[in-house]
Amino acid sequence: MREFYLDPQLGPFKTPFYVYDLNGIRARVELLKSRLPKNAHIHFAMKSNNNRAILQALRELGVGVDLVSSGEMRRAREVGFTPEQMIFSGVGKTRDEISLALEWNIHQLNVESLPELERIAELANGMGKCAHVALRMNPDVDVNTHPYIRTGFRENKFGFDFTEIARAVEILRAHPKALSLQGLTVHIGSQIRDIGAFRDAIRKTLGLWRELKAQGFDLQSFDAGGGLGIDYLSGDLSDDEKSIEAYATMLKNEIAPHVKCLDLEPGRILVARFGALVTEVQYVKRTPYKNFIIVDVGMNALLRPALYEAHHRIVRIDESQSVAKPAPGSSDVFDIVGPICESADVLGAERVMPADIKAGDRLAVLDAGAYGSVMSSQYNLRDTVKEYILGRGKIREHD
């Protein structure tokens, strides 16, 4: 499978802009589907990318959606997803959001706490509905990822502690017409590359799953969440494919034989590689202390480097939209920075770039298909960055 590419037709387009390769996304989805057990169902984590064209392509491939807000629910409905294809996650569901999910009879509500379970029961009783719920467990697994995207450790805000299950069972039994326990779910974080961490969380949660089955609950599903990461330092897609293979094999061995339905909520692994943020150099600034490449976009459009100190590969592109290779020995070290009035507005620190880089050159910030545009803002009243789609014979703007 080839790496993300730009298209020569993008040359005249005004920067900055995002561009997505739909063919690459489709191929990645098909790869994952081919490796998963037959009882697995993919629900794309829309929080990673909510572009309508991407969502439509995923729906056409039979993928469902994992949602964390009523706004995401409505967008999913707009592009054709059915309620049966929707899982609603998130720690702060409002009354209005739960009511909407109940009104639509969505596939599953992933419940994060005892107060939320009580609220769902109250609203379902009032509406004469039965909520299909799964309890999100916090397995207390400390994973090697940024603390801001670690969600399965005991000090995180996410999910039930195992000591709370007795009370959850009391609530479920007290509202048999309003609450139907479908299964358990676990999601330990994002950008995780250690398959062993997933295995540890799943094994601990499956133990509880068996206990609940023994107590008489007719559990149908186990939701293994998402979080499988990529190597942002490398563009080698074969590494991604090896990770997908190892992850799928683990799911086949650990979960698939024991449950009727295995739900997954991948995001980054499906779309990150197939998006780029294209920007134009405004100034090359050299000082006695540091060299800077100042571009026309920054943390307003791609927050990850400022928020997580995340690394994205950044390359200069030539007029044919190909990567421009510097001549041997003709490079220098720069900080690549944006126009935002914050010292944190650094897209790439201490990057080796062509020494002859100049104003007007274009750069591509790669692997920006996940948690890019969705986390953008209009800070400093910067314009919204447009999004373009490659993959159906022509380039088109699509939000």
URCOR-V5146 format. One record per pair of residues at least 4 apart in sequence whose ideal C-beta (glycine too) atoms are under 6 Angstrom apart, sorted by the first residue. I is the first residue (numbers start at 1). J is the second residue. D is the distance in whole Angstrom. If there is no record, write none. Layout:
((I & J & D) (I & J & D))
//
This chain:
((1 & 27 & 6) (1 & 237 & 5) (3 & 235 & 5) (3 & 237 & 6) (4 & 21 & 5) (4 & 24 & 6) (4 & 273 & 6) (4 & 274 & 5) (6 & 10 & 6) (6 & 321 & 4) (7 & 321 & 6) (7 & 390 & 5) (8 & 320 & 5) (8 & 321 & 5) (9 & 395 & 5) (10 & 321 & 6) (13 & 17 & 6) (15 & 278 & 6) (15 & 279 & 5) (15 & 280 & 4) (15 & 296 & 6) (16 & 279 & 5) (16 & 296 & 6) (16 & 297 & 4) (16 & 385 & 5) (17 & 278 & 5) (17 & 386 & 5) (17 & 388 & 6) (18 & 277 & 6) (18 & 373 & 5) (18 & 387 & 4) (19 & 276 & 6) (19 & 388 & 5) (20 & 274 & 6) (20 & 275 & 5) (20 & 369 & 6) (20 & 389 & 6) (21 & 274 & 4) (21 & 390 & 5) (22 & 57 & 5) (22 & 389 & 6) (22 & 391 & 3) (23 & 391 & 5) (24 & 274 & 4) (25 & 271 & 6) (25 & 274 & 5) (28 & 270 & 5) (29 & 61 & 5) (29 & 270 & 6) (32 & 244 & 6) (35 & 244 & 6) (35 & 245 & 6) (35 & 248 & 4) (36 & 40 & 4) (36 & 248 & 5) (37 & 252 & 5) (37 & 256 & 4) (39 & 256 & 6) (39 & 261 & 6) (39 & 262 & 5) (40 & 262 & 4) (41 & 263 & 5) (42 & 63 & 5) (42 & 264 & 5) (43 & 64 & 4) (43 & 65 & 6) (43 & 66 & 4) (43 & 87 & 5) (43 & 265 & 5) (44 & 58 & 5) (44 & 63 & 5) (44 & 65 & 5) (45 & 66 & 5) (45 & 226 & 5) (45 & 265 & 5) (45 & 267 & 3) (46 & 50 & 5) (46 & 65 & 5) (46 & 67 & 6) (46 & 72 & 5) (47 & 68 & 5) (48 & 267 & 3) (48 & 268 & 6) (48 & 370 & 4) (48 & 371 & 6) (49 & 54 & 6) (49 & 271 & 5) (49 & 370 & 6) (49 & 374 & 6) (50 & 75 & 6) (50 & 374 & 6) (51 & 387 & 6) (52 & 79 & 5) (52 & 398 & 6) (53 & 389 & 5) (53 & 398 & 4) (55 & 79 & 5) (56 & 79 & 5) (58 & 63 & 4) (59 & 80 & 5) (59 & 81 & 6) (64 & 85 & 4) (65 & 76 & 5) (65 & 81 & 5) (65 & 86 & 6) (66 & 87 & 5) (66 & 89 & 6) (66 & 265 & 4) (67 & 72 & 4) (67 & 73 & 5) (67 & 86 & 6) (67 & 88 & 5) (68 & 89 & 5) (68 & 90 & 4) (70 & 97 & 5) (70 & 100 & 5) (76 & 81 & 4) (81 & 85 & 5) (83 & 104 & 4) (83 & 105 & 5) (83 & 106 & 4) (84 & 107 & 5) (86 & 106 & 4) (86 & 107 & 6) (87 & 107 & 6) (87 & 108 & 5) (88 & 101 & 5) (88 & 106 & 6) (88 & 109 & 5) (89 & 110 & 4) (91 & 112 & 5) (91 & 157 & 6) (91 & 158 & 6) (93 & 97 & 5) (93 & 98 & 5) (98 & 120 & 6) (98 & 123 & 5) (99 & 123 & 6) (101 & 106 & 5) (101 & 109 & 6) (102 & 124 & 6) (102 & 127 & 6) (102 & 129 & 4) (102 & 131 & 6) (108 & 132 & 5) (108 & 134 & 5) (108 & 182 & 6) (109 & 131 & 6) (109 & 133 & 5) (110 & 134 & 5) (110 & 136 & 5) (110 & 185 & 5) (111 & 116 & 5) (111 & 117 & 5) (111 & 133 & 5) (111 & 135 & 5) (112 & 116 & 5) (112 & 136 & 5) (112 & 159 & 6) (114 & 164 & 6) (114 & 167 & 6) (117 & 171 & 5) (120 & 124 & 6) (120 & 131 & 5) (121 & 175 & 4) (121 & 178 & 5) (121 & 179 & 5) (124 & 129 & 5) (124 & 131 & 5) (124 & 178 & 4) (125 & 178 & 5) (130 & 180 & 5) (131 & 179 & 6) (132 & 180 & 5) (132 & 182 & 5) (133 & 179 & 6) (133 & 181 & 6) (134 & 182 & 5) (134 & 183 & 5) (134 & 184 & 6) (134 & 185 & 5) (134 & 223 & 6) (135 & 160 & 6) (135 & 184 & 5) (136 & 159 & 4) (136 & 185 & 5) (137 & 159 & 5) (137 & 160 & 5) (137 & 184 & 6) (137 & 186 & 5) (137 & 205 & 5) (138 & 152 & 6) (138 & 158 & 6) (138 & 159 & 4) (138 & 161 & 6) (139 & 152 & 6) (139 & 186 & 6) (139 & 201 & 4) (139 & 204 & 4) (139 & 205 & 6) (140 & 154 & 4) (141 & 152 & 5) (141 & 188 & 5) (141 & 197 & 6) (141 & 200 & 5) (141 & 201 & 5) (142 & 153 & 5) (143 & 150 & 6) (143 & 188 & 6) (143 & 189 & 5) (143 & 192 & 5) (143 & 197 & 4) (144 & 194 & 6) (145 & 149 & 6) (145 & 150 & 5) (145 & 189 & 5) (145 & 191 & 5) (145 & 192 & 5) (146 & 308 & 5) (149 & 189 & 5) (149 & 190 & 4) (149 & 191 & 6) (150 & 189 & 4) (151 & 156 & 5) (151 & 158 & 4) (151 & 187 & 6) (151 & 189 & 5) (152 & 188 & 3) (152 & 189 & 6) (152 & 201 & 6) (160 & 164 & 5) (164 & 168 & 6) (172 & 179 & 5) (172 & 181 & 5) (175 & 179 & 5) (181 & 217 & 5) (182 & 220 & 5) (182 & 221 & 5) (183 & 219 & 5) (183 & 220 & 6) (183 & 221 & 4) (183 & 222 & 5) (184 & 205 & 5) (184 & 209 & 5) (185 & 223 & 3) (186 & 201 & 5) (186 & 205 & 5) (186 & 225 & 6) (187 & 225 & 3) (188 & 201 & 5) (189 & 227 & 5) (190 & 227 & 5) (191 & 229 & 4) (192 & 197 & 6) (192 & 227 & 5) (192 & 229 & 5) (193 & 229 & 5) (195 & 246 & 5) (195 & 247 & 6) (195 & 250 & 5) (199 & 250 & 6) (202 & 206 & 6) (202 & 254 & 5) (212 & 217 & 5) (213 & 219 & 6) (220 & 260 & 5) (220 & 261 & 6) (221 & 261 & 4) (221 & 263 & 6) (222 & 255 & 5) (222 & 259 & 4) (222 & 262 & 6) (223 & 263 & 4) (224 & 264 & 6) (225 & 265 & 5) (226 & 265 & 4) (226 & 266 & 4) (226 & 267 & 5) (228 & 247 & 5) (228 & 269 & 4) (230 & 240 & 6) (230 & 272 & 5) (231 & 239 & 6) (232 & 311 & 5) (232 & 367 & 6) (250 & 254 & 6) (251 & 255 & 5) (252 & 256 & 5) (255 & 259 & 6) (255 & 262 & 5) (256 & 262 & 6) (266 & 270 & 5) (267 & 370 & 6) (268 & 272 & 5) (268 & 370 & 4) (271 & 369 & 4) (271 & 370 & 5) (272 & 367 & 5) (272 & 369 & 5) (272 & 370 & 4) (273 & 367 & 6) (274 & 369 & 5) (275 & 368 & 5) (275 & 369 & 3) (276 & 364 & 5) (276 & 366 & 5) (276 & 368 & 6) (277 & 302 & 6) (277 & 365 & 4) (277 & 368 & 5) (278 & 364 & 5) (279 & 295 & 4) (279 & 296 & 6) (279 & 297 & 5) (279 & 363 & 5) (280 & 296 & 5) (280 & 362 & 5) (281 & 293 & 6) (281 & 295 & 6) (281 & 359 & 5) (281 & 361 & 5) (282 & 294 & 5) (282 & 296 & 6) (282 & 359 & 6) (283 & 294 & 4) (283 & 359 & 6) (284 & 293 & 6) (285 & 292 & 4) (286 & 291 & 5) (291 & 334 & 5) (292 & 335 & 5) (292 & 337 & 6) (293 & 334 & 5) (293 & 336 & 5) (294 & 337 & 6) (295 & 338 & 6) (297 & 301 & 5) (297 & 338 & 6) (298 & 338 & 2) (298 & 339 & 6) (298 & 340 & 4) (298 & 345 & 4) (299 & 303 & 5) (299 & 306 & 4) (299 & 340 & 5) (299 & 345 & 5) (300 & 340 & 6) (300 & 377 & 6) (300 & 379 & 5) (300 & 382 & 5) (301 & 376 & 5) (301 & 385 & 4) (302 & 372 & 5) (303 & 307 & 5) (303 & 375 & 5) (304 & 308 & 5) (304 & 310 & 4) (304 & 371 & 6) (305 & 310 & 5) (305 & 347 & 6) (306 & 344 & 4) (312 & 365 & 5) (312 & 367 & 6) (313 & 366 & 4) (314 & 336 & 6) (314 & 348 & 5) (314 & 351 & 6) (314 & 363 & 6) (314 & 365 & 5) (315 & 323 & 5) (315 & 364 & 5) (316 & 324 & 4) (316 & 354 & 6) (316 & 361 & 6) (316 & 363 & 6) (317 & 321 & 6) (317 & 362 & 5) (317 & 364 & 5) (318 & 322 & 6) (318 & 324 & 4) (326 & 330 & 5) (326 & 331 & 5) (326 & 354 & 4) (330 & 355 & 5) (331 & 352 & 5) (331 & 354 & 6) (331 & 355 & 6) (332 & 355 & 4) (333 & 350 & 6) (333 & 352 & 6) (334 & 351 & 6) (334 & 353 & 5) (335 & 346 & 6) (335 & 349 & 5) (336 & 347 & 5) (336 & 348 & 4) (336 & 351 & 6) (337 & 345 & 6) (337 & 346 & 5) (338 & 345 & 4) (340 & 345 & 4) (340 & 380 & 6) (347 & 365 & 6) (353 & 357 & 5) (357 & 361 & 5) (368 & 372 & 4) (371 & 375 & 6) (373 & 387 & 6) (378 & 382 & 6) (386 & 397 & 6) (387 & 399 & 6) (388 & 395 & 5) (388 & 397 & 6) (389 & 396 & 5) (389 & 398 & 5) (390 & 395 & 6))
//
